[in-house]
Amino acid sequence: MVIYDYRCEECAEIFEQGFKSRDDYRKTIAVTCPICGTGLTHKIVSAPAISIWWKDPLSSEDSGRLRPSFRPAVSNRALRR
């Protein structure tokens, strides 16, 4: 799944749009705004979601397994300013 951030030019709403694959994204002509319904949107640059795998040295259970640690991306609301 591929997720891109978009900004509406009519209402300035920032929203995410998911696609099954990059091929589906390339086939898409226009993305409509979920708030006002216009097709006047454009893709914006956003922070990537990063997944870091780590091993917890203090944990006694599953001590040999790696665990995912997710860090949230920067809030898109901060990009409105």
HTML snippet that shows the backbone in 3Dmol.js (N, CA, C, O; Angstrom):
<script src="https://3Dmol.org/build/3Dmol-min.js"></script>
<div id="view" style="width:600px;height:400px;position:relative"></div>
<script>
const pdb = `
ATOM      1  N   MET A   1       0.849  -1.178   0.000  1.00  0.00           N
ATOM      2  CA  MET A   1       0.000   0.000   0.000  1.00  0.00           C
ATOM      3  C   MET A   1       0.891   1.236   0.000  1.00  0.00           C
ATOM      4  O   MET A   1       1.879   1.311   0.731  1.00  0.00           O
ATOM      5  N   VAL A   2       0.526   2.188  -0.822  1.00  0.00           N
ATOM      6  CA  VAL A   2       1.254   3.440  -0.954  1.00  0.00           C
ATOM      7  C   VAL A   2       0.330   4.561  -0.489  1.00  0.00           C
ATOM      8  O   VAL A   2      -0.821   4.635  -0.919  1.00  0.00           O
ATOM      9  N   ILE A   3       0.825   5.429   0.381  1.00  0.00           N
ATOM     10  CA  ILE A   3       0.025   6.526   0.912  1.00  0.00           C
ATOM     11  C   ILE A   3       0.732   7.841   0.612  1.00  0.00           C
ATOM     12  O   ILE A   3       1.916   8.001   0.909  1.00  0.00           O
ATOM     13  N   TYR A   4      -0.003   8.785   0.020  1.00  0.00           N
ATOM     14  CA  TYR A   4       0.522  10.106  -0.286  1.00  0.00           C
ATOM     15  C   TYR A   4      -0.315  11.156   0.419  1.00  0.00           C
ATOM     16  O   TYR A   4      -1.500  10.945   0.675  1.00  0.00           O
ATOM     17  N   ASP A   5       0.301  12.291   0.735  1.00  0.00           N
ATOM     18  CA  ASP A   5      -0.397  13.427   1.328  1.00  0.00           C
ATOM     19  C   ASP A   5      -0.752  14.412   0.227  1.00  0.00           C
ATOM     20  O   ASP A   5       0.035  14.661  -0.686  1.00  0.00           O
ATOM     21  N   TYR A   6      -1.958  14.968   0.332  1.00  0.00           N
ATOM     22  CA  TYR A   6      -2.448  15.933  -0.643  1.00  0.00           C
ATOM     23  C   TYR A   6      -2.956  17.172   0.061  1.00  0.00           C
ATOM     24  O   TYR A   6      -3.353  17.118   1.225  1.00  0.00           O
ATOM     25  N   ARG A   7      -2.941  18.309  -0.661  1.00  0.00           N
ATOM     26  CA  ARG A   7      -3.522  19.556  -0.162  1.00  0.00           C
ATOM     27  C   ARG A   7      -4.549  20.035  -1.186  1.00  0.00           C
ATOM     28  O   ARG A   7      -4.288  20.070  -2.388  1.00  0.00           O
ATOM     29  N   CYS A   8      -5.718  20.400  -0.676  1.00  0.00           N
ATOM     30  CA  CYS A   8      -6.775  20.932  -1.528  1.00  0.00           C
ATOM     31  C   CYS A   8      -6.528  22.424  -1.741  1.00  0.00           C
ATOM     32  O   CYS A   8      -6.239  23.151  -0.790  1.00  0.00           O
ATOM     33  N   GLU A   9      -6.642  22.876  -2.981  1.00  0.00           N
ATOM     34  CA  GLU A   9      -6.427  24.296  -3.271  1.00  0.00           C
ATOM     35  C   GLU A   9      -7.657  25.144  -2.951  1.00  0.00           C
ATOM     36  O   GLU A   9      -7.538  26.357  -2.781  1.00  0.00           O
ATOM     37  N   GLU A  10      -8.819  24.534  -2.866  1.00  0.00           N
ATOM     38  CA  GLU A  10     -10.048  25.273  -2.560  1.00  0.00           C
ATOM     39  C   GLU A  10     -10.190  25.549  -1.065  1.00  0.00           C
ATOM     40  O   GLU A  10     -10.402  26.693  -0.662  1.00  0.00           O
ATOM     41  N   CYS A  11     -10.074  24.500  -0.236  1.00  0.00           N
ATOM     42  CA  CYS A  11     -10.314  24.661   1.210  1.00  0.00           C
ATOM     43  C   CYS A  11      -9.046  24.512   2.056  1.00  0.00           C
ATOM     44  O   CYS A  11      -9.117  24.632   3.279  1.00  0.00           O
ATOM     45  N   ALA A  12      -7.892  24.254   1.439  1.00  0.00           N
ATOM     46  CA  ALA A  12      -6.591  24.124   2.114  1.00  0.00           C
ATOM     47  C   ALA A  12      -6.521  22.925   3.061  1.00  0.00           C
ATOM     48  O   ALA A  12      -5.657  22.880   3.938  1.00  0.00           O
ATOM     49  N   GLU A  13      -7.415  21.963   2.893  1.00  0.00           N
ATOM     50  CA  GLU A  13      -7.399  20.748   3.720  1.00  0.00           C
ATOM     51  C   GLU A  13      -6.221  19.870   3.301  1.00  0.00           C
ATOM     52  O   GLU A  13      -5.945  19.707   2.113  1.00  0.00           O
ATOM     53  N   ILE A  14      -5.536  19.311   4.288  1.00  0.00           N
ATOM     54  CA  ILE A  14      -4.463  18.352   4.037  1.00  0.00           C
ATOM     55  C   ILE A  14      -4.994  16.977   4.404  1.00  0.00           C
ATOM     56  O   ILE A  14      -5.510  16.779   5.505  1.00  0.00           O
ATOM     57  N   PHE A  15      -4.869  16.027   3.484  1.00  0.00           N
ATOM     58  CA  PHE A  15      -5.410  14.697   3.712  1.00  0.00           C
ATOM     59  C   PHE A  15      -4.516  13.648   3.063  1.00  0.00           C
ATOM     60  O   PHE A  15      -3.674  13.963   2.221  1.00  0.00           O
ATOM     61  N   GLU A  16      -4.714  12.395   3.468  1.00  0.00           N
ATOM     62  CA  GLU A  16      -3.963  11.276   2.917  1.00  0.00           C
ATOM     63  C   GLU A  16      -4.836  10.495   1.945  1.00  0.00           C
ATOM     64  O   GLU A  16      -6.047  10.378   2.136  1.00  0.00           O
ATOM     65  N   GLN A  17      -4.211   9.967   0.909  1.00  0.00           N
ATOM     66  CA  GLN A  17      -4.901   9.116  -0.044  1.00  0.00           C
ATOM     67  C   GLN A  17      -4.070   7.852  -0.230  1.00  0.00           C
ATOM     68  O   GLN A  17      -2.882   7.923  -0.546  1.00  0.00           O
ATOM     69  N   GLY A  18      -4.692   6.706  -0.034  1.00  0.00           N
ATOM     70  CA  GLY A  18      -3.992   5.431  -0.176  1.00  0.00           C
ATOM     71  C   GLY A  18      -4.264   4.790  -1.530  1.00  0.00           C
ATOM     72  O   GLY A  18      -5.352   4.926  -2.089  1.00  0.00           O
ATOM     73  N   PHE A  19      -3.270   4.098  -2.043  1.00  0.00           N
ATOM     74  CA  PHE A  19      -3.381   3.372  -3.301  1.00  0.00           C
ATOM     75  C   PHE A  19      -2.871   1.962  -3.076  1.00  0.00           C
ATOM     76  O   PHE A  19      -1.976   1.746  -2.258  1.00  0.00           O
ATOM     77  N   LYS A  20      -3.436   0.994  -3.799  1.00  0.00           N
ATOM     78  CA  LYS A  20      -3.013  -0.398  -3.646  1.00  0.00           C
ATOM     79  C   LYS A  20      -1.574  -0.606  -4.094  1.00  0.00           C
ATOM     80  O   LYS A  20      -0.845  -1.404  -3.506  1.00  0.00           O
ATOM     81  N   SER A  21      -1.171   0.102  -5.122  1.00  0.00           N
ATOM     82  CA  SER A  21       0.197  -0.017  -5.637  1.00  0.00           C
ATOM     83  C   SER A  21       0.573   1.284  -6.326  1.00  0.00           C
ATOM     84  O   SER A  21      -0.266   2.168  -6.499  1.00  0.00           O
ATOM     85  N   ARG A  22       1.824   1.399  -6.713  1.00  0.00           N
ATOM     86  CA  ARG A  22       2.249   2.592  -7.436  1.00  0.00           C
ATOM     87  C   ARG A  22       1.639   2.641  -8.828  1.00  0.00           C
ATOM     88  O   ARG A  22       1.440   3.719  -9.388  1.00  0.00           O
ATOM     89  N   ASP A  23       1.345   1.482  -9.380  1.00  0.00           N
ATOM     90  CA  ASP A  23       0.674   1.453 -10.677  1.00  0.00           C
ATOM     91  C   ASP A  23      -0.723   2.060 -10.580  1.00  0.00           C
ATOM     92  O   ASP A  23      -1.148   2.781 -11.483  1.00  0.00           O
ATOM     93  N   ASP A  24      -1.442   1.775  -9.492  1.00  0.00           N
ATOM     94  CA  ASP A  24      -2.765   2.384  -9.283  1.00  0.00           C
ATOM     95  C   ASP A  24      -2.637   3.896  -9.141  1.00  0.00           C
ATOM     96  O   ASP A  24      -3.479   4.644  -9.637  1.00  0.00           O
ATOM     97  N   TYR A  25      -1.579   4.348  -8.461  1.00  0.00           N
ATOM     98  CA  TYR A  25      -1.338   5.789  -8.317  1.00  0.00           C
ATOM     99  C   TYR A  25      -1.098   6.427  -9.687  1.00  0.00           C
ATOM    100  O   TYR A  25      -1.638   7.494  -9.981  1.00  0.00           O
ATOM    101  N   ARG A  26      -0.304   5.785 -10.508  1.00  0.00           N
ATOM    102  CA  ARG A  26       0.001   6.334 -11.834  1.00  0.00           C
ATOM    103  C   ARG A  26      -1.235   6.385 -12.734  1.00  0.00           C
ATOM    104  O   ARG A  26      -1.325   7.248 -13.608  1.00  0.00           O
ATOM    105  N   LYS A  27      -2.186   5.473 -12.531  1.00  0.00           N
ATOM    106  CA  LYS A  27      -3.406   5.438 -13.339  1.00  0.00           C
ATOM    107  C   LYS A  27      -4.433   6.477 -12.895  1.00  0.00           C
ATOM    108  O   LYS A  27      -5.364   6.785 -13.640  1.00  0.00           O
ATOM    109  N   THR A  28      -4.269   7.020 -11.685  1.00  0.00           N
ATOM    110  CA  THR A  28      -5.222   7.979 -11.139  1.00  0.00           C
ATOM    111  C   THR A  28      -5.045   9.341 -11.802  1.00  0.00           C
ATOM    112  O   THR A  28      -3.942   9.887 -11.824  1.00  0.00           O
ATOM    113  N   ILE A  29      -6.118   9.879 -12.335  1.00  0.00           N
ATOM    114  CA  ILE A  29      -6.051  11.172 -13.016  1.00  0.00           C
ATOM    115  C   ILE A  29      -6.146  12.319 -12.006  1.00  0.00           C
ATOM    116  O   ILE A  29      -5.347  13.253 -12.056  1.00  0.00           O
ATOM    117  N   ALA A  30      -7.112  12.254 -11.097  1.00  0.00           N
ATOM    118  CA  ALA A  30      -7.293  13.316 -10.113  1.00  0.00           C
ATOM    119  C   ALA A  30      -7.734  12.718  -8.788  1.00  0.00           C
ATOM    120  O   ALA A  30      -8.460  11.725  -8.750  1.00  0.00           O
ATOM    121  N   VAL A  31      -7.289  13.333  -7.709  1.00  0.00           N
ATOM    122  CA  VAL A  31      -7.696  12.948  -6.356  1.00  0.00           C
ATOM    123  C   VAL A  31      -8.637  14.027  -5.853  1.00  0.00           C
ATOM    124  O   VAL A  31      -8.301  15.211  -5.886  1.00  0.00           O
ATOM    125  N   THR A  32      -9.817  13.627  -5.387  1.00  0.00           N
ATOM    126  CA  THR A  32     -10.796  14.604  -4.909  1.00  0.00           C
ATOM    127  C   THR A  32     -10.656  14.823  -3.404  1.00  0.00           C
ATOM    128  O   THR A  32     -10.294  13.916  -2.654  1.00  0.00           O
ATOM    129  N   CYS A  33     -10.945  16.025  -2.995  1.00  0.00           N
ATOM    130  CA  CYS A  33     -10.874  16.409  -1.584  1.00  0.00           C
ATOM    131  C   CYS A  33     -12.044  15.780  -0.832  1.00  0.00           C
ATOM    132  O   CYS A  33     -13.178  15.845  -1.308  1.00  0.00           O
ATOM    133  N   PRO A  34     -11.798  15.170   0.339  1.00  0.00           N
ATOM    134  CA  PRO A  34     -12.893  14.568   1.103  1.00  0.00           C
ATOM    135  C   PRO A  34     -13.799  15.601   1.781  1.00  0.00           C
ATOM    136  O   PRO A  34     -14.910  15.264   2.190  1.00  0.00           O
ATOM    137  N   ILE A  35     -13.350  16.839   1.905  1.00  0.00           N
ATOM    138  CA  ILE A  35     -14.138  17.877   2.572  1.00  0.00           C
ATOM    139  C   ILE A  35     -15.046  18.614   1.592  1.00  0.00           C
ATOM    140  O   ILE A  35     -16.262  18.657   1.778  1.00  0.00           O
ATOM    141  N   CYS A  36     -14.448  19.197   0.544  1.00  0.00           N
ATOM    142  CA  CYS A  36     -15.248  20.013  -0.375  1.00  0.00           C
ATOM    143  C   CYS A  36     -15.562  19.304  -1.691  1.00  0.00           C
ATOM    144  O   CYS A  36     -16.423  19.765  -2.439  1.00  0.00           O
ATOM    145  N   GLY A  37     -14.888  18.202  -1.989  1.00  0.00           N
ATOM    146  CA  GLY A  37     -15.199  17.407  -3.163  1.00  0.00           C
ATOM    147  C   GLY A  37     -14.594  17.868  -4.475  1.00  0.00           C
ATOM    148  O   GLY A  37     -14.890  17.291  -5.521  1.00  0.00           O
ATOM    149  N   THR A  38     -13.751  18.898  -4.447  1.00  0.00           N
ATOM    150  CA  THR A  38     -13.138  19.356  -5.686  1.00  0.00           C
ATOM    151  C   THR A  38     -11.961  18.476  -6.070  1.00  0.00           C
ATOM    152  O   THR A  38     -11.407  17.765  -5.231  1.00  0.00           O
ATOM    153  N   GLY A  39     -11.588  18.525  -7.317  1.00  0.00           N
ATOM    154  CA  GLY A  39     -10.430  17.776  -7.808  1.00  0.00           C
ATOM    155  C   GLY A  39      -9.194  18.642  -7.905  1.00  0.00           C
ATOM    156  O   GLY A  39      -8.198  18.240  -8.507  1.00  0.00           O
ATOM    157  N   LEU A  40      -9.248  19.838  -7.312  1.00  0.00           N
ATOM    158  CA  LEU A  40      -8.108  20.755  -7.358  1.00  0.00           C
ATOM    159  C   LEU A  40      -7.161  20.469  -6.203  1.00  0.00           C
ATOM    160  O   LEU A  40      -7.045  21.266  -5.273  1.00  0.00           O
ATOM    161  N   THR A  41      -6.497  19.346  -6.265  1.00  0.00           N
ATOM    162  CA  THR A  41      -5.563  18.935  -5.213  1.00  0.00           C
ATOM    163  C   THR A  41      -4.194  18.708  -5.829  1.00  0.00           C
ATOM    164  O   THR A  41      -4.067  18.468  -7.029  1.00  0.00           O
ATOM    165  N   HIS A  42      -3.171  18.789  -4.987  1.00  0.00           N
ATOM    166  CA  HIS A  42      -1.835  18.440  -5.448  1.00  0.00           C
ATOM    167  C   HIS A  42      -1.085  17.716  -4.336  1.00  0.00           C
ATOM    168  O   HIS A  42      -1.327  17.938  -3.150  1.00  0.00           O
ATOM    169  N   LYS A  43      -0.175  16.852  -4.749  1.00  0.00           N
ATOM    170  CA  LYS A  43       0.600  16.054  -3.804  1.00  0.00           C
ATOM    171  C   LYS A  43       1.633  16.951  -3.139  1.00  0.00           C
ATOM    172  O   LYS A  43       2.276  17.772  -3.793  1.00  0.00           O
ATOM    173  N   ILE A  44       1.782  16.782  -1.829  1.00  0.00           N
ATOM    174  CA  ILE A  44       2.762  17.571  -1.080  1.00  0.00           C
ATOM    175  C   ILE A  44       3.821  16.655  -0.492  1.00  0.00           C
ATOM    176  O   ILE A  44       3.604  15.453  -0.345  1.00  0.00           O
ATOM    177  N   VAL A  45       4.951  17.225  -0.162  1.00  0.00           N
ATOM    178  CA  VAL A  45       6.042  16.476   0.448  1.00  0.00           C
ATOM    179  C   VAL A  45       5.722  16.271   1.922  1.00  0.00           C
ATOM    180  O   VAL A  45       5.308  17.205   2.608  1.00  0.00           O
ATOM    181  N   SER A  46       5.913  15.054   2.405  1.00  0.00           N
ATOM    182  CA  SER A  46       5.635  14.765   3.809  1.00  0.00           C
ATOM    183  C   SER A  46       6.755  13.897   4.380  1.00  0.00           C
ATOM    184  O   SER A  46       7.545  13.305   3.645  1.00  0.00           O
ATOM    185  N   ALA A  47       6.798  13.842   5.687  1.00  0.00           N
ATOM    186  CA  ALA A  47       7.807  13.030   6.360  1.00  0.00           C
ATOM    187  C   ALA A  47       7.468  11.549   6.206  1.00  0.00           C
ATOM    188  O   ALA A  47       6.302  11.173   6.323  1.00  0.00           O
ATOM    189  N   PRO A  48       8.452  10.713   5.949  1.00  0.00           N
ATOM    190  CA  PRO A  48       8.165   9.277   5.814  1.00  0.00           C
ATOM    191  C   PRO A  48       7.935   8.624   7.171  1.00  0.00           C
ATOM    192  O   PRO A  48       8.459   9.076   8.190  1.00  0.00           O
ATOM    193  N   ALA A  49       7.151   7.566   7.168  1.00  0.00           N
ATOM    194  CA  ALA A  49       6.982   6.763   8.378  1.00  0.00           C
ATOM    195  C   ALA A  49       8.168   5.812   8.446  1.00  0.00           C
ATOM    196  O   ALA A  49       8.468   5.126   7.469  1.00  0.00           O
ATOM    197  N   ILE A  50       8.836   5.765   9.576  1.00  0.00           N
ATOM    198  CA  ILE A  50      10.051   4.979   9.722  1.00  0.00           C
ATOM    199  C   ILE A  50       9.819   3.845  10.711  1.00  0.00           C
ATOM    200  O   ILE A  50       9.256   4.052  11.786  1.00  0.00           O
ATOM    201  N   SER A  51      10.246   2.674  10.348  1.00  0.00           N
ATOM    202  CA  SER A  51      10.149   1.512  11.219  1.00  0.00           C
ATOM    203  C   SER A  51      11.558   1.070  11.598  1.00  0.00           C
ATOM    204  O   SER A  51      12.382   0.786  10.729  1.00  0.00           O
ATOM    205  N   ILE A  52      11.828   1.015  12.890  1.00  0.00           N
ATOM    206  CA  ILE A  52      13.143   0.616  13.382  1.00  0.00           C
ATOM    207  C   ILE A  52      12.985  -0.679  14.171  1.00  0.00           C
ATOM    208  O   ILE A  52      12.142  -0.768  15.064  1.00  0.00           O
ATOM    209  N   TRP A  53      13.788  -1.674  13.844  1.00  0.00           N
ATOM    210  CA  TRP A  53      13.747  -2.944  14.554  1.00  0.00           C
ATOM    211  C   TRP A  53      14.843  -2.940  15.606  1.00  0.00           C
ATOM    212  O   TRP A  53      15.991  -2.598  15.321  1.00  0.00           O
ATOM    213  N   TRP A  54      14.479  -3.325  16.831  1.00  0.00           N
ATOM    214  CA  TRP A  54      15.444  -3.331  17.914  1.00  0.00           C
ATOM    215  C   TRP A  54      15.247  -4.549  18.794  1.00  0.00           C
ATOM    216  O   TRP A  54      14.202  -5.199  18.761  1.00  0.00           O
ATOM    217  N   LYS A  55      16.243  -4.839  19.559  1.00  0.00           N
ATOM    218  CA  LYS A  55      16.201  -5.956  20.499  1.00  0.00           C
ATOM    219  C   LYS A  55      16.248  -5.379  21.905  1.00  0.00           C
ATOM    220  O   LYS A  55      17.171  -4.641  22.250  1.00  0.00           O
ATOM    221  N   ASP A  56      15.250  -5.717  22.714  1.00  0.00           N
ATOM    222  CA  ASP A  56      15.161  -5.202  24.077  1.00  0.00           C
ATOM    223  C   ASP A  56      16.074  -6.016  24.983  1.00  0.00           C
ATOM    224  O   ASP A  56      15.795  -7.189  25.232  1.00  0.00           O
ATOM    225  N   PRO A  57      17.167  -5.421  25.488  1.00  0.00           N
ATOM    226  CA  PRO A  57      18.103  -6.179  26.321  1.00  0.00           C
ATOM    227  C   PRO A  57      17.555  -6.505  27.708  1.00  0.00           C
ATOM    228  O   PRO A  57      18.060  -7.424  28.354  1.00  0.00           O
ATOM    229  N   LEU A  58      16.538  -5.783  28.190  1.00  0.00           N
ATOM    230  CA  LEU A  58      16.007  -5.996  29.535  1.00  0.00           C
ATOM    231  C   LEU A  58      14.841  -6.970  29.577  1.00  0.00           C
ATOM    232  O   LEU A  58      14.430  -7.400  30.655  1.00  0.00           O
ATOM    233  N   SER A  59      14.309  -7.321  28.421  1.00  0.00           N
ATOM    234  CA  SER A  59      13.158  -8.207  28.377  1.00  0.00           C
ATOM    235  C   SER A  59      13.599  -9.664  28.525  1.00  0.00           C
ATOM    236  O   SER A  59      14.558 -10.101  27.888  1.00  0.00           O
ATOM    237  N   SER A  60      12.883 -10.410  29.376  1.00  0.00           N
ATOM    238  CA  SER A  60      13.219 -11.821  29.572  1.00  0.00           C
ATOM    239  C   SER A  60      12.452 -12.718  28.597  1.00  0.00           C
ATOM    240  O   SER A  60      12.885 -13.834  28.311  1.00  0.00           O
ATOM    241  N   GLU A  61      11.324 -12.237  28.091  1.00  0.00           N
ATOM    242  CA  GLU A  61      10.536 -13.041  27.156  1.00  0.00           C
ATOM    243  C   GLU A  61      10.986 -12.770  25.720  1.00  0.00           C
ATOM    244  O   GLU A  61      11.256 -11.627  25.351  1.00  0.00           O
ATOM    245  N   ASP A  62      11.062 -13.797  24.942  1.00  0.00           N
ATOM    246  CA  ASP A  62      11.464 -13.690  23.539  1.00  0.00           C
ATOM    247  C   ASP A  62      12.728 -12.855  23.380  1.00  0.00           C
ATOM    248  O   ASP A  62      12.801 -11.982  22.515  1.00  0.00           O
ATOM    249  N   SER A  63      13.716 -13.126  24.216  1.00  0.00           N
ATOM    250  CA  SER A  63      14.917 -12.291  24.218  1.00  0.00           C
ATOM    251  C   SER A  63      15.691 -12.339  22.907  1.00  0.00           C
ATOM    252  O   SER A  63      16.504 -11.456  22.637  1.00  0.00           O
ATOM    253  N   GLY A  64      15.449 -13.354  22.094  1.00  0.00           N
ATOM    254  CA  GLY A  64      16.181 -13.447  20.844  1.00  0.00           C
ATOM    255  C   GLY A  64      15.457 -12.862  19.657  1.00  0.00           C
ATOM    256  O   GLY A  64      15.983 -12.895  18.544  1.00  0.00           O
ATOM    257  N   ARG A  65      14.251 -12.320  19.857  1.00  0.00           N
ATOM    258  CA  ARG A  65      13.467 -11.797  18.731  1.00  0.00           C
ATOM    259  C   ARG A  65      13.598 -10.286  18.617  1.00  0.00           C
ATOM    260  O   ARG A  65      13.737  -9.579  19.616  1.00  0.00           O
ATOM    261  N   LEU A  66      13.551  -9.815  17.400  1.00  0.00           N
ATOM    262  CA  LEU A  66      13.561  -8.375  17.162  1.00  0.00           C
ATOM    263  C   LEU A  66      12.142  -7.854  17.246  1.00  0.00           C
ATOM    264  O   LEU A  66      11.195  -8.546  16.872  1.00  0.00           O
ATOM    265  N   ARG A  67      11.994  -6.641  17.734  1.00  0.00           N
ATOM    266  CA  ARG A  67      10.678  -6.040  17.893  1.00  0.00           C
ATOM    267  C   ARG A  67      10.617  -4.733  17.103  1.00  0.00           C
ATOM    268  O   ARG A  67      11.600  -3.994  17.046  1.00  0.00           O
ATOM    269  N   PRO A  68       9.453  -4.445  16.490  1.00  0.00           N
ATOM    270  CA  PRO A  68       9.342  -3.180  15.763  1.00  0.00           C
ATOM    271  C   PRO A  68       9.094  -2.020  16.699  1.00  0.00           C
ATOM    272  O   PRO A  68       8.392  -2.155  17.701  1.00  0.00           O
ATOM    273  N   SER A  69       9.658  -0.906  16.376  1.00  0.00           N
ATOM    274  CA  SER A  69       9.435   0.326  17.112  1.00  0.00           C
ATOM    275  C   SER A  69       9.053   1.388  16.083  1.00  0.00           C
ATOM    276  O   SER A  69       9.854   1.714  15.207  1.00  0.00           O
ATOM    277  N   PHE A  70       7.837   1.931  16.180  1.00  0.00           N
ATOM    278  CA  PHE A  70       7.366   2.876  15.191  1.00  0.00           C
ATOM    279  C   PHE A  70       7.452   4.287  15.742  1.00  0.00           C
ATOM    280  O   PHE A  70       7.068   4.556  16.880  1.00  0.00           O
ATOM    281  N   ARG A  71       7.963   5.179  14.910  1.00  0.00           N
ATOM    282  CA  ARG A  71       8.029   6.586  15.269  1.00  0.00           C
ATOM    283  C   ARG A  71       7.038   7.327  14.398  1.00  0.00           C
ATOM    284  O   ARG A  71       7.076   7.187  13.175  1.00  0.00           O
ATOM    285  N   PRO A  72       6.153   8.111  14.988  1.00  0.00           N
ATOM    286  CA  PRO A  72       5.157   8.811  14.177  1.00  0.00           C
ATOM    287  C   PRO A  72       5.803   9.878  13.297  1.00  0.00           C
ATOM    288  O   PRO A  72       6.800  10.494  13.676  1.00  0.00           O
ATOM    289  N   ALA A  73       5.230  10.081  12.140  1.00  0.00           N
ATOM    290  CA  ALA A  73       5.696  11.119  11.241  1.00  0.00           C
ATOM    291  C   ALA A  73       5.257  12.475  11.774  1.00  0.00           C
ATOM    292  O   ALA A  73       4.404  12.553  12.658  1.00  0.00           O
ATOM    293  N   VAL A  74       5.832  13.530  11.243  1.00  0.00           N
ATOM    294  CA  VAL A  74       5.475  14.895  11.633  1.00  0.00           C
ATOM    295  C   VAL A  74       4.016  15.134  11.280  1.00  0.00           C
ATOM    296  O   VAL A  74       3.545  14.701  10.229  1.00  0.00           O
ATOM    297  N   SER A  75       3.321  15.809  12.140  1.00  0.00           N
ATOM    298  CA  SER A  75       1.900  16.078  11.903  1.00  0.00           C
ATOM    299  C   SER A  75       1.719  16.938  10.666  1.00  0.00           C
ATOM    300  O   SER A  75       2.430  17.923  10.469  1.00  0.00           O
ATOM    301  N   ASN A  76       0.762  16.555   9.836  1.00  0.00           N
ATOM    302  CA  ASN A  76       0.473  17.323   8.628  1.00  0.00           C
ATOM    303  C   ASN A  76      -0.178  18.650   8.938  1.00  0.00           C
ATOM    304  O   ASN A  76      -0.148  19.558   8.107  1.00  0.00           O
ATOM    305  N   ARG A  77      -0.760  18.786  10.100  1.00  0.00           N
ATOM    306  CA  ARG A  77      -1.407  20.046  10.481  1.00  0.00           C
ATOM    307  C   ARG A  77      -0.353  21.164  10.603  1.00  0.00           C
ATOM    308  O   ARG A  77      -0.668  22.334  10.388  1.00  0.00           O
ATOM    309  N   ALA A  78       0.890  20.806  10.944  1.00  0.00           N
ATOM    310  CA  ALA A  78       1.945  21.805  11.066  1.00  0.00           C
ATOM    311  C   ALA A  78       2.323  22.370   9.702  1.00  0.00           C
ATOM    312  O   ALA A  78       2.878  23.467   9.626  1.00  0.00           O
ATOM    313  N   LEU A  79       2.034  21.644   8.627  1.00  0.00           N
ATOM    314  CA  LEU A  79       2.370  22.112   7.286  1.00  0.00           C
ATOM    315  C   LEU A  79       1.409  23.167   6.764  1.00  0.00           C
ATOM    316  O   LEU A  79       1.696  23.812   5.755  1.00  0.00           O
ATOM    317  N   ARG A  80       0.284  23.356   7.422  1.00  0.00           N
ATOM    318  CA  ARG A  80      -0.717  24.338   6.948  1.00  0.00           C
ATOM    319  C   ARG A  80      -0.236  25.771   7.087  1.00  0.00           C
ATOM    320  O   ARG A  80      -0.668  26.637   6.326  1.00  0.00           O
ATOM    321  N   ARG A  81       0.611  26.032   7.999  1.00  0.00           N
ATOM    322  CA  ARG A  81       1.015  27.417   8.299  1.00  0.00           C
ATOM    323  C   ARG A  81       1.889  27.996   7.243  1.00  0.00           C
ATOM    324  O   ARG A  81       2.309  29.148   7.353  1.00  0.00           O
TER     325      ARG A  81
END
`;
const viewer = $3Dmol.createViewer("view");
viewer.addModel(pdb, "pdb");
viewer.setStyle({}, {cartoon: {color: "spectrum"}});
viewer.zoomTo();
viewer.render();
</script>
